[in-house]
């Protein structure tokens, strides 16, 4: 077989100083060799990722070990403040969530009934208010309430103070009302039309049909989403800290400030808040799923 002719600049010294175009090498599709970053990642040994994760985890531990104030001291500080955070902090979060859910449910049920009204003068404004409340950021609504509401209301010689927690309840009840309104409207409209036709054949008025036939059937449909919104509301109650309400997150900041605001306190204190909210909200979420399966409407 004849020997292949050498290529100047590739297999043999170049005869001139002109650039030589090298042969094109085609890589198969998806091959990491053609991509710089993918080639780098593909060339790493298998133990690189575990080693990187271990370094990320052990670096804060080593930093704390070199510090005078250790994680053990931070945990001891958390244990000292824990009864205060639970009794004066988290219980207030629960209280705010309960009052907010009561006010939001009342307003939302009214808006939901107005949305199914046959009168367009009632139905259209109720739909507009519902959509405005549902699609507004909760934090923005809280800021509006904080700036718009007075600190006290004077009626003649009577002065009624408006505490911060009351503003927080009103601010959080607005988005809850919008979402509960959609829950009520959807539950009413999910009832088969045959129920309405049967009540009309029995000469029931619309009010009698709504209160005696339709709404009793809606409760099974409304309870699971209602509980779901209560869990979401409870997890959103730390937003009221911007209003100066002394709930668990606000008290945690105050407790860390009393402990000289050491950075080692951040993980224990905020981690404790996370665990407390999870312990309270997770059973509600599981209960909601169980009720949804139990109260599923068989059509």
Buried (B, 14 or more C-beta within 10 A) or exposed (E): EEEEEEEEBEEEEEEEEEEEEEEEEEEEEEEBEEEEEEEEEEEEEEEEEEEEEEEEEEEEEEEBEEEEBEBEBBBEBBEEBBEBBBEEBBEBBBBBBBBBBEBBBEBBBBBBBBBBEEEEEBBEEBBEBBEEBBEBEBEEBBBEBBEEBEEEEEEEEEEEEEEBBBBBBBBBBBBBBBBBBBBBBBBBEEBEEEEBEEBEEEEBEEEEBBEEBBBEBBEBBBBBBBBBBBBBBBBBBBBBBBBEBBBBBBBBEBBBEEBEEBEBBEBBBBEBBEEBBEEBBEEBBEEBEEBBEEEEEEE
